[in-house]
Amino acid sequence: MSGYTVIIVLVVVVAISCLTWVFAPKENTTVFRSSVILGLAMCYLMWAITYLAQLHPLEAPRRSDLRPEFAE
């Protein structure tokens, strides 16, 4: 797993957004486009932030099963 997954998913989300823009129904077009594209963008951002936070954590995990003299 790498950071390239985030870029690949971004390309997929942009492609789906473009398809939504082109194939939107004729009634309430603006509301439909805005809702779908905004929903895709927010879902992507939430997923990307969570994925990258797990991929590169700010704090390294520490073992809790060590005796105090061996702990750092």
DSSP file (Angstrom, degrees, kcal/mol; ACC not computed):
  #  RESIDUE AA STRUCTURE BP1 BP2  ACC     N-H-->O    O-->H-N    N-H-->O    O-->H-N    TCO  KAPPA ALPHA  PHI   PSI    X-CA   Y-CA   Z-CA
    1    1 A M              0   0    0      0, 0.0     2,-0.3     0, 0.0     0, 0.0   0.000 360.0 360.0 360.0 137.3    0.0    0.0    0.0
    2    2 A S    >   -     0   0    0      1,-0.0     3,-1.1     0, 0.0     4,-0.3  -0.846 360.0 -90.1-144.7-179.7    1.3    3.4   -0.9
    3    3 A G  T >> S+     0   0    0     -2,-0.3     4,-1.0     1,-0.2     3,-0.8   0.647 111.1  78.0 -70.4 -15.7    0.3    7.0   -1.4
    4    4 A Y  H 3> S+     0   0    0      1,-0.2     4,-2.5     2,-0.2    -1,-0.2   0.765  81.1  68.0 -66.3 -23.4   -0.3    6.3   -5.1
    5    5 A T  H <> S+     0   0    0     -3,-1.1     4,-2.5     1,-0.2    -1,-0.2   0.885  96.3  54.1 -61.0 -38.0   -3.6    4.7   -4.1
    6    6 A V  H <> S+     0   0    0     -3,-0.8     4,-1.8    -4,-0.3    -1,-0.2   0.897 109.9  46.6 -63.5 -40.7   -4.9    8.1   -3.1
    7    7 A I  H  X S+     0   0    0     -4,-1.0     4,-2.1     2,-0.2    -2,-0.2   0.896 111.4  51.1 -69.8 -40.4   -4.0    9.5   -6.5
    8    8 A I  H  X S+     0   0    0     -4,-2.5     4,-1.9     1,-0.2    -2,-0.2   0.923 111.6  47.2 -62.8 -44.2   -5.6    6.6   -8.4
    9    9 A V  H  X S+     0   0    0     -4,-2.5     4,-2.6     1,-0.2    -1,-0.2   0.865 108.6  56.3 -66.4 -35.0   -8.8    7.0   -6.4
   10   10 A L  H  X S+     0   0    0     -4,-1.8     4,-2.5     2,-0.2    -1,-0.2   0.920 106.4  49.7 -60.6 -43.4   -8.8   10.7   -7.1
   11   11 A V  H  X S+     0   0    0     -4,-2.1     4,-2.2     1,-0.2    -2,-0.2   0.899 111.3  49.5 -62.3 -40.5   -8.7   10.0  -10.8
   12   12 A V  H  X S+     0   0    0     -4,-1.9     4,-2.4     2,-0.2    -2,-0.2   0.918 111.2  48.9 -64.8 -43.6  -11.6    7.7  -10.5
   13   13 A V  H  X S+     0   0    0     -4,-2.6     4,-2.3     1,-0.2    -2,-0.2   0.898 111.3  49.7 -64.4 -40.8  -13.6   10.2   -8.5
   14   14 A V  H  X S+     0   0    0     -4,-2.5     4,-2.3     2,-0.2    -1,-0.2   0.901 110.7  50.6 -64.6 -40.0  -12.9   13.0  -11.0
   15   15 A A  H  X S+     0   0    0     -4,-2.2     4,-2.2     2,-0.2    -2,-0.2   0.918 111.1  47.5 -64.0 -43.1  -14.0   10.6  -13.9
   16   16 A I  H  X S+     0   0    0     -4,-2.4     4,-2.2     1,-0.2    -1,-0.2   0.884 110.9  52.6 -65.4 -37.5  -17.3    9.8  -12.1
   17   17 A S  H  X S+     0   0    0     -4,-2.3     4,-2.1     2,-0.2    -2,-0.2   0.902 108.6  49.7 -64.3 -40.6  -17.8   13.5  -11.5
   18   18 A C  H  X S+     0   0    0     -4,-2.3     4,-2.0     2,-0.2    -2,-0.2   0.898 110.5  50.0 -65.0 -40.3  -17.3   14.3  -15.2
   19   19 A L  H  X S+     0   0    0     -4,-2.2     4,-2.8     1,-0.2    -2,-0.2   0.884 109.8  51.3 -64.4 -38.0  -19.8   11.5  -16.1
   20   20 A T  H  < S+     0   0    0     -4,-2.2     4,-0.3     1,-0.2    -2,-0.2   0.897 108.4  52.0 -64.0 -40.3  -22.3   12.9  -13.6
   21   21 A W  H  < S+     0   0    0     -4,-2.1     3,-0.5     1,-0.2    -2,-0.2   0.899 116.3  39.4 -62.4 -41.4  -21.9   16.4  -15.2
   22   22 A V  H  < S+     0   0    0     -4,-2.0    -2,-0.2     1,-0.2    -1,-0.2   0.905 121.3  40.1 -77.2 -43.0  -22.5   15.0  -18.7
   23   23 A F  S  < S+     0   0    0     -4,-2.8    -1,-0.2    -5,-0.2    -2,-0.2   0.024  79.2 138.3-101.5  27.3  -25.3   12.6  -17.9
   24   24 A A        -     0   0    0     -3,-0.5     5,-0.1    -4,-0.3     4,-0.1  -0.433  62.3-100.5 -68.9 145.4  -27.3   14.6  -15.4
   25   25 A P        -     0   0    0      0, 0.0     8,-0.1     0, 0.0     7,-0.1  -0.284  28.4-119.3 -64.8 156.4  -31.1   14.4  -15.8
   26   26 A K  S >  S+     0   0    0      2,-0.1     3,-0.6    -3,-0.1     2,-0.4   0.746  94.1  70.4 -74.5 -24.4  -32.7   17.4  -17.5
   27   27 A E  T 3  S+     0   0    0      1,-0.2     5,-0.1     2,-0.1     0, 0.0  -0.806 115.6   1.2 -96.1 137.8  -34.9   18.4  -14.5
   28   28 A N  T 3> S+     0   0    0     -2,-0.4     4,-2.4     3,-0.1    -1,-0.2   0.887  81.2 161.6  55.9  43.4  -33.2   19.9  -11.5
   29   29 A T  H <>  +     0   0    0     -3,-0.6     4,-2.9     1,-0.2     5,-0.3   0.915  67.5  49.1 -60.1 -46.5  -29.8   19.6  -13.3
   30   30 A T  H  > S+     0   0    0      1,-0.2     4,-2.5     2,-0.2     5,-0.2   0.913 113.0  46.1 -63.8 -44.0  -28.0   22.0  -11.0
   31   31 A V  H  > S+     0   0    0      2,-0.2     4,-2.5     1,-0.2     5,-0.2   0.920 114.6  48.2 -65.3 -43.4  -29.2   20.5   -7.8
   32   32 A F  H  X S+     0   0    0     -4,-2.4     4,-2.5     2,-0.2     5,-0.3   0.946 114.4  45.0 -63.0 -49.5  -28.4   17.0   -9.0
   33   33 A R  H  X S+     0   0    0     -4,-2.9     4,-2.6    -5,-0.2     5,-0.4   0.939 115.2  47.5 -59.9 -48.0  -24.9   17.9  -10.2
   34   34 A S  H  X S+     0   0    0     -4,-2.5     4,-2.3    -5,-0.3     5,-0.3   0.921 113.8  47.2 -61.1 -44.9  -24.1   19.8   -7.1
   35   35 A S  H  X S+     0   0    0     -4,-2.5     4,-2.2    -5,-0.2    -1,-0.2   0.933 116.4  41.9 -64.4 -47.1  -25.3   17.1   -4.8
   36   36 A V  H  X S+     0   0    0     -4,-2.5     4,-2.5    -5,-0.2     5,-0.2   0.935 118.2  44.2 -69.3 -45.8  -23.5   14.2   -6.5
   37   37 A I  H  X S+     0   0    0     -4,-2.6     4,-2.4    -5,-0.3    -2,-0.2   0.910 115.9  47.4 -68.1 -41.3  -20.2   16.0   -7.1
   38   38 A L  H  X S+     0   0    0     -4,-2.3     4,-2.4    -5,-0.4     5,-0.2   0.907 112.6  50.3 -65.0 -40.8  -20.1   17.5   -3.6
   39   39 A G  H  X S+     0   0    0     -4,-2.2     4,-2.3    -5,-0.3    -2,-0.2   0.919 111.8  47.3 -62.3 -43.9  -20.9   14.1   -2.1
   40   40 A L  H  X S+     0   0    0     -4,-2.5     4,-2.4     1,-0.2    -2,-0.2   0.915 112.4  50.2 -62.7 -42.8  -18.2   12.4   -4.1
   41   41 A A  H  X S+     0   0    0     -4,-2.4     4,-2.4     2,-0.2    -2,-0.2   0.914 112.8  45.2 -63.7 -43.2  -15.7   15.1   -3.2
   42   42 A M  H  X S+     0   0    0     -4,-2.4     4,-2.5     2,-0.2     5,-0.2   0.895 112.7  50.2 -70.6 -39.0  -16.4   14.9    0.6
   43   43 A C  H  X S+     0   0    0     -4,-2.3     4,-2.4    -5,-0.2    -1,-0.2   0.910 111.9  49.4 -62.9 -40.6  -16.4   11.1    0.7
   44   44 A Y  H  X S+     0   0    0     -4,-2.4     4,-3.2    -5,-0.2     5,-0.2   0.935 111.2  48.7 -63.4 -46.1  -13.1   11.1   -1.1
   45   45 A L  H  X S+     0   0    0     -4,-2.4     4,-2.5     1,-0.2     5,-0.3   0.922 112.3  48.1 -61.0 -44.1  -11.6   13.7    1.3
   46   46 A M  H  X S+     0   0    0     -4,-2.5     4,-2.0     1,-0.2    -1,-0.2   0.924 115.4  44.8 -62.7 -44.1  -12.8   11.7    4.3
   47   47 A W  H  X S+     0   0    0     -4,-2.4     4,-3.0    -5,-0.2     5,-0.2   0.935 113.9  49.3 -65.0 -45.9  -11.4    8.5    2.9
   48   48 A A  H  X S+     0   0    0     -4,-3.2     4,-2.6     1,-0.2     5,-0.2   0.902 112.0  47.5 -63.5 -42.3   -8.1   10.0    1.8
   49   49 A I  H  X S+     0   0    0     -4,-2.5     4,-2.0    -5,-0.2    -1,-0.2   0.926 115.5  45.2 -65.0 -44.0   -7.4   11.7    5.2
   50   50 A T  H  X S+     0   0    0     -4,-2.0     4,-1.6    -5,-0.3    -2,-0.2   0.920 114.5  48.8 -64.9 -43.5   -8.3    8.5    7.1
   51   51 A Y  H  X S+     0   0    0     -4,-3.0     4,-2.0     1,-0.2    -2,-0.2   0.929 113.9  44.9 -62.6 -47.2   -6.2    6.4    4.8
   52   52 A L  H  X S+     0   0    0     -4,-2.6     4,-2.5     1,-0.2    -1,-0.2   0.840 109.3  56.5 -69.1 -32.1   -3.1    8.7    4.9
   53   53 A A  H  < S+     0   0    0     -4,-2.0    -1,-0.2    -5,-0.2    -2,-0.2   0.852 112.3  42.3 -66.8 -33.2   -3.4    9.0    8.7
   54   54 A Q  H  < S+     0   0    0     -4,-1.6    -2,-0.2    -5,-0.1    -1,-0.2   0.808 114.3  51.4 -79.9 -30.1   -3.2    5.2    9.0
   55   55 A L  H  < S+     0   0    0     -4,-2.0    -2,-0.2     1,-0.3    -3,-0.2   0.884 127.1  21.1 -72.8 -38.8   -0.5    5.0    6.4
   56   56 A H  S  < S-     0   0    0     -4,-2.5    -1,-0.3    -5,-0.1    -2,-0.1  -0.701  84.3-164.6-130.3  78.8    1.7    7.6    8.1
   57   57 A P        -     0   0    0      0, 0.0    -3,-0.1     0, 0.0    -4,-0.1  -0.292  21.4-135.7 -66.9 149.9    0.7    7.9   11.8
   58   58 A L  S    S+     0   0    0      1,-0.1     2,-0.4    -5,-0.1    -5,-0.0   0.837  93.3  42.6 -72.5 -33.4    1.9   10.9   13.8
   59   59 A E  S    S-     0   0    0      3,-0.0    -1,-0.1     0, 0.0     3,-0.1  -0.949  86.8-126.6-116.8 133.6    2.8    8.8   16.8
   60   60 A A        -     0   0    0     -2,-0.4     2,-0.0     1,-0.1    -2,-0.0  -0.540  34.9-105.1 -75.1 141.4    4.6    5.5   16.5
   61   61 A P        -     0   0    0      0, 0.0     2,-0.4     0, 0.0    -1,-0.1  -0.379  34.9-148.3 -65.1 144.4    2.8    2.6   18.3
   62   62 A R        -     0   0    0     -3,-0.1     2,-0.3    -2,-0.0    -3,-0.0  -0.915  14.3-117.9-116.5 143.0    4.4    1.5   21.5
   63   63 A R        -     0   0    0     -2,-0.4     3,-0.2     1,-0.1     0, 0.0  -0.598  21.3-171.8 -77.5 136.1    4.5   -2.0   23.0
   64   64 A S  S    S+     0   0    0     -2,-0.3    -1,-0.1     1,-0.1     7,-0.0   0.413  73.2  74.3-106.1  -0.1    2.8   -2.3   26.3
   65   65 A D  S    S+     0   0    0      2,-0.1     2,-0.2     0, 0.0    -1,-0.1   0.309  73.5 104.2 -97.8  10.8    3.8   -5.8   27.1
   66   66 A L  S    S-     0   0    0     -3,-0.2     5,-0.1     1,-0.1     0, 0.0  -0.620  76.7-110.0 -90.3 150.7    7.4   -5.0   28.0
   67   67 A R    >>  -     0   0    0     -2,-0.2     3,-1.7     1,-0.1     4,-1.0  -0.448  35.4-108.4 -71.1 152.7    8.8   -4.8   31.5
   68   68 A P  T 34 S+     0   0    0      0, 0.0     3,-0.4     0, 0.0    -1,-0.1   0.809 116.7  58.3 -56.8 -32.2    9.7   -1.3   32.7
   69   69 A E  T 34 S+     0   0    0      1,-0.2    -3,-0.0     3,-0.0    -2,-0.0   0.735 110.7  42.7 -72.1 -19.1   13.4   -1.9   32.6
   70   70 A F  T <4 S+     0   0    0     -3,-1.7    -1,-0.2     2,-0.0     2,-0.1   0.544  94.3  98.3-100.7  -9.5   13.2   -2.7   28.9
   71   71 A A     <        0   0    0     -4,-1.0    -7,-0.0    -3,-0.4    -4,-0.0  -0.448 360.0 360.0 -77.4 151.7   10.8    0.1   27.9
   72   72 A E              0   0    0     -2,-0.1    -1,-0.1     0, 0.0    -3,-0.0   0.462 360.0 360.0 -85.4 360.0   12.2    3.2   26.4
